[in-house]
Amino acid sequence: MKPLYFPYTYITEPVAEAVAACFGQFTVYRPLADRLPPSMQMGVDKDIIEIRVPLQDDGDALKAAAESYWQWARLHTGSPGTLRTSLKTLTSAGAGLDTPRPSRIAADVKERIGDSASEKTADPVLSSRIFLYFAQLFDQQSREVDRAMMDSIQKEQDLIRELKVEQDDLAAEFEFELQGGQNINSSYLISDRLEAWTRMLLNDSRPPPLFVTDSSSVLEQLRDRVPAVEKIADLETNPHSDAAPGTGHSQLVSYLDDIASNKWTAAWAERGADITIPGAGDSIALQIYMAPGQNCLQFFSRAAGIEDSGADLRPVEANSVNTLIALVDA
């Protein structure tokens, strides 16, 4: 059982390393089979990221239509903040405005592939893929901006230390630790991200019962919408463990696989206390939450507010009866 990263289709290298330290290899969705960013390709090459595209059809038409919208966005919003403005426009534009919403881009895609029903029926799945395509571009752009800013701040702090020579206790109070992991814009349009990502999940032929995120905002939203979600474990990697590499990963995943397939009892909590997760460098905090009595399709449909999704009709991996969510503090 591999955990599935959510609700993003772009992941930074530090976050990928943190998730891999806890679980080994994990899966990331992509809305279409386009070229991966270098940081994600490194994760694939290291065999810690598995890329899955739940819907392979009309990828070329989707990308062409999305790029057409990108050109429209550049003309109407300008370069600064284009992706942020474009994402907001995609979700809020009124039907009377001359704005290519995801549904209109989806109709264009269906026309390009010869679907005569494109103007009669909306395609929420295709619209979601278009939204996620822009969301991942936005996340990647935000990450690059964050990295450039951190590099600039680090150089500034290094220069100040070199010029002053001696330690300045007053100046030290204004220095801060540079964070290189989570994207600070990951909470932007989180409800729309969750709904769009869930539509991808509903079209996955082999969804797992275990999901992982590094966003506390996402977890808070899930718990607000599905109050039955409860924390069942607080764990952390142990950089000083003597366990063989990979042993902790299989032990943890096996434990969570058993929980997903069985009714929760106090005995499971006692077993979880004995789990050791070998890890490199600093320890990584890991919180495990459970949605009891709901498979992943039922749970995420309810959390995303998607009605009549058919989630009750489809089987999921290992006949799981519970959905598990892991929050990695990277």
N, C-alpha and C positions, 0 to 999 in steps of 0.2 A: 504494500500500500504506500503510494507516494502522496504527500500532501500537495494540495493545489493552492498556489499563491493567489490572493484576491484583495480587492477588486480591481487590481491594476494589471495592465499588459506590458508595462515597462518596470524594470527593477534595477536599482543601482548595484554596483559591485559590492560595496560594504554590506548592504542588506542581504544580498544573495549569499555572501560568505557566512553571515550570521545564521541564516535559515539552514544552510548546509551543515553548519556546525552542530545544529540540533537534530536534523532529520536525515542528513545525507542528501541524495538527489530529490528534487521536487519539481513540480510542473508549473509552467506559466502559460496562460492562454495568449494567443495573438488573434486579432480580428481578421487578418488576412496574412497570407504567406509572403510578406515583404522581407526585405533584407534587415537583419538584426543590427542594432547598435553594437559597436565594438565591445562595450563592457558586457553586454549580454552574450555575445558570441564567445567571449572568454569563458563564461560560465558553462556554455554548451561544450566547449572544447575540454574543460576540466571535468566534464561529466557530472556536474552538480545541478544543471538546469536541463529539463526536458521541455521542449517547445511543443505545444499542441494547438492546432487550428481546428476547432470543432466543425467549422463550415468551410469547405474548400471551394465551393462553386462560385462562379462569377468574380473571382478575386481581381482579375485584370480590369473588369468593368468598374468594380468598386473603387479601385485605386485611381483610375482615370477620372471618375466623377468626383472623388474626394480632392484630387489635385486641381480640378476645375474650380471647386469651391474655394480652395486655398488661394487661387489667383483672384477670385472675387473678393475674398477677405482682405487681401493685401491692398487692393484698390480702394476699398471702402473704410478700412480701419487704420491703414498705415502700418509701418513695420513695428514700432514700439508696442508691445503688448498684444500683437496680432492674435496669437494663439489663445490667450486668455479671453479676449473679446470675441473671437470666433466661437469658442466653446459656449460662452454665455449666449451668443446670438442663436446658436444651434438649438438651445433649449428654451429660449424665451420669445423668439420672433413670432409675431402674430400672423394669422393666415392671410391678412390683407396686405402685409408688407412685402416688398420685392426682395425677399431674403430666402436663399436656398436652405430650408430646414432639412434635417435628415430624411424626412418622409419624401420631400421633393427630390433630393439626390437619389434616394432609393428608387423612386419612380423612373428617374433618368437611367439608372443602372438596368432596371428591368426592361426598359425600352431598348437599350443597347443589346440585350441578350434575346430580344424578340418576344418578350412576354406581353401579349396584347391586353392583359388584365391589369397592367401596371397603374392605369389611371382610376380603376374601379376599386381596388383594394389596397389598403396600406400594408406595409411590410415592416412591423416593429423590429424584427430580428435584423434585417438589413440596415434599418435606421440606427440600431444600436451598434452595429459594427462600424458604421461611419463615425458615430460619436466617439467610440473607443479608439478609432484610428487617430483622430485629432487629439484625444486625451493623452495618448502615449507620446505624440509629438510634443505636446505641452509639457509633459513630465520630463521628457528628455531635455528639452530646451531649458526648463527650470533648473534641472540638475547641472547643466553646463554653466548657467549663470551663477548658481550657488558656488560651484567649484572655482570659478574665476574670482568671485568676491572673496572667498576664503584664502585663495592664493595671494590676493592683493593685501588683505589684512595681515596675513602671516609675514609677508615681506616688509610691511610697515612696522610691525612689532620687532622684527629682526633688526631693521635699520635703527630704530630708536635705541635698542639695547647696545648696538655697536657704537653709536654716537655718545651715549652716556657713560659707557664703560662700567662704572660702578653700579651696584644694585640700587634702584630707586623704589623704595617701598610704596610711595604714594602712587607712582605710575603703575606699579604691579597690581594695584587694586582695580584698575580699569582694564586689565587684560582679561581675556576669557578663553576658555577651551574651545577650539574650533571643532565643530561637529561635522563629520563627513559622511553620515549614513542616510537618514531619512530625508526625503524631499519635503521641504517646508510647505510646498503648495499641494501636498497630497490630500488635504481635506477640502480642496476647492471642488464644488459641485458633487459632493460625495453621494448624495441621494441619486443623482443621475448616473454616476459611475456604477453604483451598486445595481441599479435596475438594468443598465445596459449589459453589465458583466453577467448578471443572472440569466439573461436571455441567451447568452453564450452557453452557460452551464446547462440550461434546459435542452440544448441541442447537442450536448456531449453524450456519446453512446456509452461511455464508461466513467461516469463521475465517481470520485472517491467519497468516503465519509469524513475525511480529515482535510481541514483548510487552515491556511496560515496567513497572517498579515502582520505588518509592522506598524499599523496605524491604530492608535488607541481611539481615534475619532470614529473609525469604522466599527470597532467593537462597541462603543457607546451607542451608536445608532442601531446596531443589531439588538442590543439589550433593551433599548427603548421600544423597539417595534415588536420584539418577541420576548416578553418579560420572563418566560420560562427558562431562559438561558442562565446557567449557573456556573460559577467557578468550581472546578474539581481538583485542581492541582497548581502548586507553585513550584517550579523547578528551575534549575540553572545548570549550565555547563560547568564542568570542573577542569580547569586547565592543568591541574596537578594530578589528575587521575592516572592510575597505573594500568587501566583497562586498555586492551588492544584497540587500535583505530578501527572504527566501524562497529565495534561491539555495542557501544551505547546507543548508536542510531537504531540498530535492529531491535534492541531491547525496548527502547521507547516506542517505536512504531508498532511492535508486536503488542505491547501493553495497550496502546490506543486502539489498535484493531480489535482487540478483545472487548474493550469498552463500547466501541461502536456497534458491536453485534450482540450485546447482552444488556440486561437490565442492571442499572447502577446499584451497587450496594457498598456498605462501609468497607468491605473486604478489598474492593478495588483501590480505595484510598490508601490502605495499609500497604498494598503491593507497590503503589506508585512512590511511596516514601523511600523505597529501596533502590530506585533507579538512579544510575550514575551515567552522566553524559560526558564523555571525554571531549575536551575542546581546547583549541589553541589560543594563546594570548589571554586576554581578560575573560572572566566568566560572562555569560550571556543569560539574562533573565528570560524565563519562559513561563507564561501562564496558559493553562488549559481550561477551556470552557466547554460546556455540553448543552445541547438542546435535546432533552430526553423525549423519546417517542416520536421523533420526526426524522425522516431521511433528509438528505441534503436538498433534494428538489422541493420537497414540501417546505422546509425551513426557509430557504432563500427566496422562494416565491412569496411567502408571507412577509419576510423582512423587506423585500423590494416592492411590495404592494401590487404584485402581478396576479390578477384574478384569472380563473379558468385556464391555468397554465398546463393542465394535464399531468401535474406532478404526482398526483395520487395514482396514476395509471401505469407509470413506468417503474420497472425494477431498478435498483442501484447495486453497486458493487457489494458483494458479500452479504446481501440481504440485511444491510445495516438498519438498526432500529433507532440509533441516536446519531446526531451530527456533532462533530467535534471542531472547535475553533481554537487555534493556537495563536497567542500574541507574543511575538518575539520583540524584545526590547533591544534594538540594534543601535 
